[in-house]
Structure formats: structure tokens, C-alpha cells
């Protein structure tokens, strides 16, 4: 799969051995990519689980910067919802995301059927319950 050159950011070189290195994404970019294409990660709940496990290691500012730079509405919505759910970052970080919402709604998890309540605050259809999002912290 190819992507636009402008979408290549949030990466670093990692040495595999003395002669070979690879380019890998940092944790914030990995989360943003997982929220962009949850079907490659077994769904949003798996991305949420990883984010909750590493919430003390991520930079909230970098997460928001990356989501806004990518400019995908579903990512902005999903990230803002998860940041609030897990208390990641200062209150102004999710606010920066909310300022960039459009009127449309997206599914929280596009891998699952389109059902559940609508959350106007993030313009998401919660087809994964808030209880399940909070439960992944305990698994």
C-alpha cells in the first residue's frame, strides 16, 4: 500500500542488527493509524486497549497534532473520545480536536455493525459501549 509523502511522519529509524535498520512509527502515530484503519488492528477496542496500557507513555499533544495533521474526521472523533474516556492529556487537547469536527457522524468502530447510541459531543455512533471501552483497561 502506498501513501502520500505528506502523510509520512511520526517515524524513526530502528537498528535491527549492526547492518540493517528499519523505519517504524512512534507510539502516537501507531495509535492514529489504528484509529484510521481499525480493521487492521482487530477493531477500535484493540487500539483502545493499547492506548490505555501505554497512556502514561504517550504525548497527548503529539497525538492531537498527528490527528489534525492527518485530517481524517473519523480519527479526530475517535481519538477525542478515547482521550476523554481515559483521561489522557490536559483538557485543552481534546478541545483542539472538537474545534475541528464536521457535522457528520462516524462509527466508533467501523468493523462492527452500525448500531448504538449517537454521541453528539464527538459526533460518533457508539457501536462499542462506554462500559466496554472502560473495561479494556482492566484486561
Backbone as CSV, one residue per row, in Angstrom:
resi,resn,N_x,N_y,N_z,CA_x,CA_y,CA_z,C_x,C_y,C_z
1,UNK,0.838,-1.177,0.000,0.000,0.000,0.000,0.885,1.244,0.000
2,UNK,0.522,2.199,-0.783,1.281,3.442,-0.857,0.505,4.574,-0.205
3,UNK,1.249,5.555,0.264,0.600,6.733,0.843,1.298,7.980,0.321
4,UNK,0.613,9.101,0.491,1.186,10.372,0.060,2.413,10.693,0.907
5,UNK,3.384,11.309,0.300,4.610,11.683,1.010,4.299,12.569,2.220
6,UNK,3.283,13.427,2.084,2.926,14.319,3.195,2.337,13.556,4.391
7,UNK,1.892,12.320,4.163,1.339,11.508,5.253,2.397,10.679,5.973
8,UNK,3.642,10.781,5.538,4.720,10.035,6.195,5.354,10.942,7.251
9,UNK,4.972,10.708,8.492,5.516,11.455,9.636,5.344,10.591,10.870
10,UNK,6.008,10.948,11.935,5.901,10.176,13.167,6.660,8.864,13.103
11,UNK,7.781,8.873,12.392,8.576,7.650,12.245,9.997,7.878,12.747
12,UNK,10.673,6.763,12.999,12.073,6.811,13.422,12.774,5.557,12.899
13,UNK,14.068,5.675,12.711,14.845,4.521,12.286,15.204,3.684,13.509
14,UNK,15.149,2.372,13.343,15.467,1.439,14.424,16.428,0.387,13.864
15,UNK,17.550,0.215,14.529,18.535,-0.758,14.073,18.098,-2.163,14.479
16,UNK,18.011,-3.053,13.491,17.661,-4.449,13.727,18.900,-5.208,14.181
17,UNK,20.010,-4.949,13.506,21.311,-5.507,13.881,22.372,-4.499,13.427
18,UNK,23.623,-4.898,13.367,24.700,-3.946,13.046,24.648,-3.423,11.623
19,UNK,24.006,-4.151,10.720,23.971,-3.723,9.313,22.600,-3.284,8.812
20,UNK,21.566,-3.647,9.492,20.237,-3.406,8.947,19.383,-2.563,9.897
21,UNK,18.708,-1.572,9.306,17.787,-0.746,10.077,16.450,-0.689,9.359
22,UNK,15.414,-0.433,10.123,14.064,-0.306,9.581,13.461,0.995,10.080
23,UNK,12.434,1.444,9.397,11.701,2.635,9.808,10.417,2.168,10.485
24,UNK,10.184,2.645,11.688,8.989,2.274,12.450,8.258,3.540,12.896
25,UNK,6.989,3.382,13.166,6.217,4.528,13.641,6.364,4.656,15.152
26,UNK,6.277,5.903,15.625,6.290,6.094,17.072,4.918,5.702,17.624
27,UNK,4.799,5.645,18.932,3.567,5.156,19.556,2.359,6.020,19.188
28,UNK,2.539,7.322,19.123,1.424,8.211,18.797,0.938,7.979,17.361
29,UNK,1.872,7.807,16.450,1.481,7.556,15.058,0.815,6.191,14.923
30,UNK,1.288,5.227,15.676,0.686,3.901,15.646,-0.771,3.965,16.097
31,UNK,-1.046,4.723,17.156,-2.420,4.884,17.637,-3.273,5.562,16.572
32,UNK,-2.781,6.642,15.996,-3.531,7.374,14.973,-3.812,6.472,13.766
33,UNK,-2.824,5.704,13.336,-3.040,4.787,12.213,-4.072,3.719,12.560
34,UNK,-4.029,3.224,13.794,-5.011,2.237,14.227,-6.422,2.794,14.240
35,UNK,-6.559,4.068,14.578,-7.874,4.705,14.578,-8.333,5.039,13.163
36,UNK,-7.393,5.204,12.261,-7.739,5.464,10.859,-8.234,4.188,10.183
37,UNK,-7.559,3.072,10.457,-7.910,1.806,9.824,-7.993,0.691,10.876
38,UNK,-9.035,0.727,11.713,-9.144,-0.248,12.794,-9.260,-1.689,12.309
39,UNK,-9.653,-1.869,11.064,-9.780,-3.222,10.525,-8.437,-3.952,10.474
40,UNK,-7.351,-3.212,10.495,-6.016,-3.819,10.507,-5.540,-4.134,11.926
41,UNK,-6.323,-3.767,12.929,-5.924,-3.923,14.337,-6.937,-4.728,15.143
42,UNK,-7.839,-5.420,14.485,-8.916,-6.162,15.159,-9.925,-5.234,15.829
43,UNK,-10.053,-4.008,15.327,-11.078,-3.092,15.801,-10.582,-2.028,16.767
44,UNK,-11.445,-1.068,17.001,-11.117,0.069,17.852,-10.826,-0.370,19.289
45,UNK,-11.489,-1.426,19.768,-11.239,-1.842,21.145,-9.799,-2.291,21.351
46,UNK,-9.174,-2.868,20.336,-7.766,-3.258,20.460,-6.859,-2.022,20.471
47,UNK,-7.193,-1.033,19.653,-6.439,0.225,19.673,-6.623,0.891,21.035
48,UNK,-7.858,0.889,21.524,-8.156,1.479,22.838,-7.385,0.760,23.937
49,UNK,-7.298,-0.553,23.849,-6.569,-1.314,24.861,-5.097,-0.908,24.871
50,UNK,-4.495,-0.830,23.694,-3.095,-0.409,23.611,-2.890,0.999,24.135
51,UNK,-3.803,1.894,23.786,-3.713,3.276,24.255,-3.855,3.339,25.772
52,UNK,-4.783,2.569,26.317,-4.976,2.605,27.770,-3.773,2.032,28.510
53,UNK,-3.170,0.989,27.956,-1.993,0.388,28.587,-0.819,1.354,28.595
54,UNK,-0.643,2.083,27.509,0.506,2.976,27.369,0.154,4.444,27.571
55,UNK,-0.990,4.729,28.201,-1.446,6.121,28.326,-0.461,7.032,29.046
56,UNK,0.365,6.480,29.929,1.343,7.331,30.609,2.582,7.570,29.747
57,UNK,2.721,6.808,28.663,3.889,6.934,27.786,3.639,7.793,26.553
58,UNK,2.376,8.082,26.265,2.082,8.846,25.053,2.064,10.338,25.340
59,UNK,2.355,11.091,24.314,2.261,12.541,24.382,0.889,12.936,23.838
60,UNK,0.040,13.491,24.698,-1.287,13.915,24.271,-1.185,14.973,23.178
61,UNK,-0.258,15.889,23.335,-0.086,16.941,22.329,0.281,16.348,20.978
62,UNK,1.181,15.373,20.999,1.605,14.745,19.750,0.458,13.951,19.120
63,UNK,-0.330,13.265,19.937,-1.497,12.544,19.417,-2.434,13.497,18.677
64,UNK,-2.743,14.612,19.320,-3.650,15.593,18.724,-3.022,16.218,17.480
65,UNK,-1.761,16.590,17.568,-1.069,17.164,16.404,-1.116,16.212,15.217
66,UNK,-0.829,14.945,15.461,-0.826,13.950,14.385,-2.218,13.777,13.786
67,UNK,-3.240,13.687,14.632,-4.606,13.513,14.127,-5.026,14.711,13.274
68,UNK,-4.709,15.901,13.748,-5.065,17.103,12.984,-4.265,17.197,11.696
69,UNK,-3.015,16.813,11.747,-2.178,16.841,10.542,-2.692,15.848,9.502
70,UNK,-3.126,14.683,9.943,-3.671,13.688,9.020,-4.988,14.179,8.434
71,UNK,-5.785,14.860,9.245,-7.006,15.493,8.746,-8.148,14.547,8.424
72,UNK,-8.229,13.428,9.082,-9.309,12.467,8.857,-10.321,12.615,9.994
73,UNK,-11.532,13.006,9.645,-12.553,13.284,10.647,-12.818,12.135,11.604
74,UNK,-12.861,10.909,11.096,-13.126,9.755,11.956,-12.017,9.590,12.990
75,UNK,-10.790,9.838,12.608,-9.654,9.730,13.535,-9.775,10.792,14.618
76,UNK,-10.106,12.004,14.235,-10.254,13.108,15.184,-11.338,12.770,16.202
77,UNK,-12.468,12.252,15.737,-13.579,11.901,16.622,-13.194,10.767,17.571
78,UNK,-12.655,9.689,17.004,-12.309,8.516,17.815,-11.238,8.846,18.844
79,UNK,-10.225,9.590,18.436,-9.151,9.946,19.353,-9.666,10.821,20.491
80,UNK,-10.456,11.827,20.168,-11.003,12.698,21.201,-11.833,11.933,22.208
81,UNK,-12.663,11.045,21.712,-13.497,10.232,22.594,-12.637,9.378,23.524
82,UNK,-11.630,8.714,22.981,-10.772,7.852,23.798,-9.914,8.652,24.776
83,UNK,-9.416,9.811,24.350,-8.627,10.640,25.260,-9.465,11.061,26.459
84,UNK,-10.709,11.448,26.210,-11.588,11.816,27.319,-11.916,10.600,28.188
85,UNK,-12.178,9.476,27.562,-12.539,8.266,28.309,-11.421,7.832,29.255
86,UNK,-10.173,7.984,28.811,-9.030,7.527,29.599,-8.309,8.657,30.334
87,UNK,-8.811,9.876,30.218,-8.192,10.997,30.924,-6.782,11.280,30.446
88,UNK,-6.575,11.202,29.151,-5.242,11.419,28.580,-5.080,12.885,28.215
89,UNK,-4.053,13.513,28.755,-3.728,14.891,28.415,-4.555,15.907,29.180
90,UNK,-4.143,17.131,29.025,-4.855,18.259,29.634,-6.164,18.476,28.873
91,UNK,-7.156,19.082,29.511,-8.465,19.285,28.870,-8.409,20.039,27.542
92,UNK,-7.400,20.879,27.373,-7.349,21.642,26.112,-6.982,20.779,24.908
93,UNK,-6.379,19.617,25.124,-6.002,18.774,23.974,-7.233,18.211,23.266
94,UNK,-8.172,17.537,23.967,-9.385,17.106,23.264,-10.185,18.284,22.704
95,UNK,-10.119,19.423,23.371,-10.819,20.605,22.873,-10.296,21.001,21.490
96,UNK,-8.987,20.898,21.281,-8.419,21.191,19.960,-9.018,20.275,18.900
97,UNK,-9.298,19.042,19.276,-9.919,18.108,18.331,-11.371,18.500,18.072
98,UNK,-12.107,18.825,19.126,-13.527,19.178,18.977,-13.715,20.403,18.093
99,UNK,-12.759,21.306,18.102,-12.843,22.506,17.261,-12.763,22.170,15.777
100,UNK,-12.359,20.948,15.451,-12.202,20.542,14.054,-13.239,19.529,13.595
101,UNK,-14.314,19.361,14.360,-15.361,18.421,13.968,-16.235,19.000,12.873
102,UNK,-16.691,18.123,12.005,-17.668,18.485,10.986,-19.024,17.956,11.443
103,UNK,-20.124,18.338,10.788,-21.460,17.916,11.245,-21.757,16.417,11.092
104,UNK,-21.001,15.698,10.297,-21.303,14.289,10.047,-20.944,13.415,11.244
105,UNK,-21.506,12.214,11.271,-21.233,11.223,12.312,-20.449,10.066,11.710
106,UNK,-19.580,9.462,12.526,-18.845,8.259,12.147,-19.096,7.186,13.195
107,UNK,-18.903,5.941,12.782,-18.968,4.842,13.740,-17.719,4.864,14.603
108,UNK,-17.875,4.562,15.876,-16.699,4.428,16.724,-15.836,3.290,16.199
109,UNK,-16.449,2.169,15.851,-15.708,1.042,15.303,-16.341,0.601,13.987
110,UNK,-15.721,0.935,12.857,-16.306,0.589,11.557,-16.283,-0.910,11.254
111,UNK,-15.606,-1.695,12.085,-15.561,-3.142,11.905,-16.871,-3.778,12.378
112,UNK,-17.560,-3.106,13.293,-18.780,-3.638,13.894,-20.034,-3.078,13.209
113,UNK,-21.183,-3.732,13.418,-22.436,-3.262,12.807,-22.809,-1.838,13.245
114,UNK,-23.498,-1.116,12.368,-23.910,0.264,12.668,-25.113,0.301,13.601
115,UNK,-24.861,0.186,14.894,-25.905,0.236,15.904,-25.385,1.014,17.092
116,UNK,-26.238,1.291,18.036,-25.821,2.008,19.237,-26.250,3.455,19.236
117,UNK,-26.015,4.087,20.378,-26.415,5.478,20.581,-25.496,6.440,19.832
118,UNK,-26.051,7.616,19.534,-25.285,8.684,18.918,-24.774,9.608,20.017
119,UNK,-23.506,9.967,19.954,-22.900,10.881,20.915,-22.588,12.190,20.186
120,UNK,-23.417,13.202,20.424,-23.271,14.478,19.720,-21.944,15.154,20.036
121,UNK,-21.456,15.001,21.261,-20.225,15.672,21.680,-19.064,15.359,20.731
122,UNK,-18.968,14.110,20.282,-17.889,13.700,19.372,-18.398,13.315,17.996
123,UNK,-19.688,13.436,17.781,-20.305,13.068,16.507,-19.920,11.632,16.118
124,UNK,-20.128,10.754,17.090,-19.841,9.334,16.917,-21.094,8.515,17.191
125,UNK,-21.201,7.416,16.480,-22.205,6.413,16.828,-21.481,5.354,17.646
126,UNK,-21.867,5.218,18.894,-21.163,4.343,19.835,-21.621,2.895,19.672
127,UNK,-21.059,2.229,18.666,-21.381,0.823,18.466,-20.483,-0.082,19.324
128,UNK,-19.700,0.535,20.195,-18.995,-0.128,21.297,-19.413,0.667,22.533
129,UNK,-19.912,-0.015,23.526,-20.449,0.688,24.694,-19.334,1.361,25.496
130,UNK,-19.661,2.474,26.166,-18.675,3.109,27.043,-18.155,2.145,28.111
131,UNK,-19.017,1.240,28.583,-18.589,0.259,29.577,-17.493,-0.652,29.012
132,UNK,-17.654,-1.047,27.760,-16.635,-1.901,27.130,-15.333,-1.139,26.921
133,UNK,-15.423,0.135,26.564,-14.219,0.961,26.386,-13.477,1.069,27.724
134,UNK,-14.210,1.231,28.818,-13.564,1.324,30.134,-13.086,-0.041,30.625
135,UNK,-13.756,-1.098,30.202,-13.376,-2.449,30.641,-12.045,-2.896,30.059
136,UNK,-11.653,-2.376,28.883,-10.386,-2.822,28.278,-9.198,-2.424,29.138
137,UNK,-9.360,-1.428,29.979,-8.288,-1.018,30.887,-7.975,-2.123,31.873
138,UNK,-8.981,-2.897,32.222,-8.809,-3.953,33.207,-8.390,-5.278,32.615
139,UNK,-8.293,-5.389,31.279,-7.924,-6.677,30.672,-6.458,-6.760,30.383
